[in-house]
Amino acid sequence: MSLAKKLVFGFALVLLVSTVVTGFGIVYMGRIADTTETMFNYSYTAHTSALGAQAGIIKMGREMKDIVLATDRYERELRSSSVDELEQIVLNDLDTLYSSFLGDPALIDAVLKAFTDWKPIRDEVLQLLGSRVQRKSSRLFSP
């Protein structure tokens, strides 16, 4: 074999090997992209939604504490509307969590049940606070 044929054969072999390696690289990069997309769409979204719901519930608890400690009716109403807004945010986060959580949905069901069971308690607190204020004010103005 002459030197020219050896050079052409060597160059063709290098070109063939680099093409095969590039093909495998493209296939595996596609797999990595799919895995990353799945991880982002499900795990990251679920994690972010769970943290958002947790933060919203904590904020609601603080607002309820502030409602109980509030001295005037305006502040109580303002914080009550804030609790209602936070409730919608938490419910939206839990809805997003349902669609993106890959684990057992019973876990989210338990959280949602506990959260919805908390609503009548919050309403009762607000009602009791309203009646307490009415009783105090009626005592102030009665002869």
N, C-alpha and C positions, 0 to 999 in steps of 0.2 A: 504494500500500500504506500502510495506516495504521501509526501508531507502535506500537500494541499487537501487530499482526501481525508487525512487524519484531522486536520484543522476544521474542515467542514463538518465531519462527523462529531467532533468534540463540541463545536459550537451548537450543532443541532441537538446534541444530548443535553447541554446546559439549558438551551431554550425549552426543550421538552420538560425537563425537571422543574424549571421555574414556572412554567405554565401549570403543571400539575399542582405545585405548592400554592400558587395563586388561586387556583380553583378550590382547593381545600380551604384556604383562608377565607374565601368569599362565602362558602357554605357555612363554616363555623361562625363567621361574623354575623350571618343571618340568624343563626341559632342564638347567639349572644344578644342580638337586638330583640328577638322575640321574648327571650327570658327577661331581659331588662324591662321591656314593655309590660309583660305580665306582672313582674314584681312592682312596677310603678303603679299600674292600674289597680292592683288588688291590695298588696301588702302596704304600700305607702299610703294609698288613699284610705284604707281601713284604719291604719295607725293614726293618721291625721284626723280622721273623723272621730275616732274614739277619744283622742286628746281634746278635740274641740267640744265634744259632748261633756267630757269630764270638767273642763274649764267652765262651761256654761252652767253646769249643775252647782259647782262651787260658787260661782257668781250669784246664782239664784239664792243659795243658802245665805250668803252675805247680805244680799238685798232684803231677804226676809228678816234677818236679824236687825237690820237698820229700820225696817218697817216697825218692828216691835218697839224699838228704842226711840222712834220718831215722836216728837212732841206735837207737831201740828199736822192737820189733815192734808194740807197741800203736799207736804213732803211724803206723806204716806201714799197719796194717790200717784205721785210721780214715781216713787219706787215700785209701786204695784204695777204700773204700766211697764216699767223696766223688767220686772219679773215675767210679765206676759210676753214681752219681746224675746227675752232669753229662753223662755219655754219653746217658742217657735224655732229658735236657732238650734236648740238641743234636739228637738224632734226632727229637724232637717238633717242634722249630723247623724242621728240614729238611722234615718232612712238611707242616707248614703252608706252608712256602715252595713246595712242589710245587703245592699247590692254589691259591695266590694269585699266583704268578709268571707274568707275561704274556710273558716272553721265551722264549728257546730252552731247553727242559728239559735239553739236553745239558750246560749249565753246572752245573745242580744235580746231574746224574748224576756229573759229574767230581768235585764236592765230596764227594758221598756215597761215591764209590769211594775217594777219598783218605782219607776219615775211617774207612771200614771197613777199609782196608788198614793203618791205624795201630793197630787193635785187637790183632792178633797181636804187634806190636812191644811194645806196653804189657804184654801178658801175659808175653812173654819176659823183659822187664825185671823184672817182679815175681817170676817164677820164679827168675831168676838171683840176685836179692836174697835170696830165701828160702833158696836153696842156699848162698849165701855166708855167711849168718848161721849156718846149720847147720854148715858147715865150721869157722867160727871157734869156735863153742861146743864142737864136738867136740874141737878142738885144746886148748881151755882145760881140759877135763876128762880128757883122755887122759894116762896115766902116761908 
